[in-house]
């Protein structure tokens, strides 16, 4: 019976640890600070909304392009290495997005091995490399982390419809990529 009480105490302490931050947020609504919200709206909100929309739209385009494009190629065409790509394109699911971001920063930042090697090989070319710590860099990392979800769903859809759609479009005179649309 003591172990049940001990487990109950651990559960209560864990639940309190999770509930305290939520309760602090809920109680903060009882004491609003309009001057803080006004300052945020006047100084930061426009840029935050613009950045959020650009990240969402850019990541959507990148994820859709990578996921659907690679699914279409691996599901509809036979080419050398297709079986390898069928499972290799899923590998980014095994890597958390924040780890992928740290790897990209480590590899492609100014002091990283890629830019260091490029500056050594191509002297005087240190200013042309894009900044990985930018909106474009975040869009790239997010797209590379999220495209496997779109890839898996799209590949499954393309496989279940079979190659009949591709064959019918060829007979109808529609180009390969036209049958995708």
N, C-alpha and C positions, 0 to 999 in steps of 0.2 A: 504494500500500500504506500510505502514511502517513495518508491520510484514514480508512482502515478502523481503524487504531490510535487515531486521534483520536476517532472516533465511539465506539469501544469504551471509551475512557477517560471520555468524557462519560456513557455509559450506566452505567458502574460508579459514578461520582460521584453520579449521579441516584438510582440504586438504593440507595446508602448513605444518601443524604439521606432517602429514604422509609423505609428499614429501621431507622434509629437510634431514632426514637421508639417503634417497635414493640418493638425489642429492650429498650429501657429499661423498658417496661411488663412484658415477659416476665421480665426479671431482677428486677423489684421483687417478684415472687411468691416468690423465693428468700429474701427478707428481710422477712417479714410484720411489721407493727407492730400487734399486737392492741389496744394502748391507743388508737391512732388510730381503728381500726374500732369499738371499743366506744364511744368518744366520739361518733362519727358516728351510731351506732345509737341511743344514748341521747338525743341532742339534735336531730338533723336528720332522721333516716330517716322518721319518721312523717309529718312535714309534706311531705317530698319525695314520698312515695308518694301522699299525699292530693292534692297539686297535680298530679302526673303523671296520676292517674286522672281527676281533674276535667277536665284539659286534653284527655285522650284521649276521654272520653265527650262532652264539649261539642263538640269538633271533629268527632267522628263524627256527632252529631246535626245540627250546622250544615251540614256537608258533604253529608250525605245529603239533608237538606231542600232545600238550594239546588240540588244536582246533579240529583236525581230530579224535583223539582218543575219546574224550568226545562226539563228534557228532555221531560217529559210535555206541558207546554204547547206547546213548539215542534214536537214530533213529531205530536201528535194534533189540534191545532186550527189553523185558518186565521184569522189576524188581521193587521191592518195592521202592518207592520214585522217580520213573522216571519222573513223572509230576512235582515234585518239582525241579529236576535238569534241566528240559527243560527251566525253566525261571531263575533259580538261577545261571546258568552258564553264563547268559547274564549280571549279575549285575556289573561286573568290568567296563562295558561301562559307568556307572554312575559316576565313580571316575576318575578324571584326573590323568595322569601318575605321575606327580610331587607330587600330594597328596599321592598317593600310595607309592612313594619312601620315603616321609617323615614318613609315618606310619611304613614302614618296618624298617627304621633307628631307629625310636623311640622304636619299639618293640624288635628288634633283635640286637641292638648295645650293647656294653659292659655294659653300665649302664641301659639298658632297662630291662623291667620286665621278659622277657624270660630267658636271661642269668643270671640275679640276682637270679631267682627262681632255675635255674639249679645249680648254685654255692652253693645255700643253701641246696638243696636236695642231691647233689653229691659233697661233699667237695673234693677239690683238682683237680677238673675237669674244671678249668677255661681256659685252653689253647686249648682245642680241638674244640671249637665252631668256625665255619667258619666266616670270616670277611664279613659283609654285605656290607661294603664300598669297594668292589672289583669288578673286571670284572664279576665274577660269580654272585655277588649280583645284578649288573645292568642288566645282562642277565635275571636273575630270575624275577626282577620287570618288565622289558620290556615285557617278555613273558606273565606274568600274566595280564598285561594291554592290550596286543594286541590279545591274543588268542580268545576273543569273536567274533572278525570279521571273523576269519577262522571258528570258531564253527558255526556261523549263516549260512555262505555259504555252508559249508560241510553238516550240518544237513539238509538244504533245498535240496541239491543234493541227499543225501541218502534217504530222504523221497519221493522225486519225482520218483526215480527209483523203489521204493517199496521194498518189501521184496522178490520179485521174484528172485532177484540176489542171495540172501542168500539161498533160497530154491533150486535153480538150482545148486548152488555150493555144497550144501549138497548131492543132488542126484548124482552129479558127483564125490563125494568122497573127496571134498576139505574141509579142516577144516574151522572153523568160521573166523579166522584171515586171512586165505589164500584167502578168497573171498574179503577181503578188498583190497588186492594187485591186 
